[in-house]
Amino acid sequence: MIEFSKEAKAKADQIIGRYPQGKQKSAMLPLLHLAQSEFDGWLSPEVMDYVASLMAVKPIEVYEVATFYSMFNTKPVGKCLLEVCQTSSCWLRGSNEIVDHIRRKLNIEVGETSADGMFTLKTVECLGSCGTAPMLQCGADFHENLTVEKVDALIDELKNKKERSSYLKSLVLNS
Ligand code: FES
């Protein structure tokens, strides 16, 4: 059976403790982010069942949330998850060309992972950075005003990345 590390379990208990008895389900989003960060960047059924057990809710309640939001991955992803915005502003400013460039460069389709396990390409809806379109998110970092040259430089930089991309550092887990 899977379990959080000691540190992550302490963080999970702290998050759950913010809510009154019977309202632990309110901790679901930060717990799923914590779990995704802890378990290789994705939420397997086993991980979702574990999160459900921590909140004392039915697994289906976790599955519903995890499959609704694009920031949660329900299948394995590469170390660097490239999430390219495809909504109006980004589309008008060439996000399709950015996606095509990444597809060709990494030899993958949208939703696939590169052969070396480093990169997964995903298209997502508006990430709230419309004024700096086109943009993509990798973990907690936004990369904006993209050009193919900037994408090439970013991928080269990410190739040496030691840590898996994660949203965790942008979350307020300590409040
Ligand atoms: S349209 Fe791309 S960030 Fe809003």
Residues whose N, C-alpha, C, O or C-beta is under 5 A from the ligand:
A	BS01	FES	C85 T87 S88 S89 C90 C126 L127 G128 S129 C130 A133
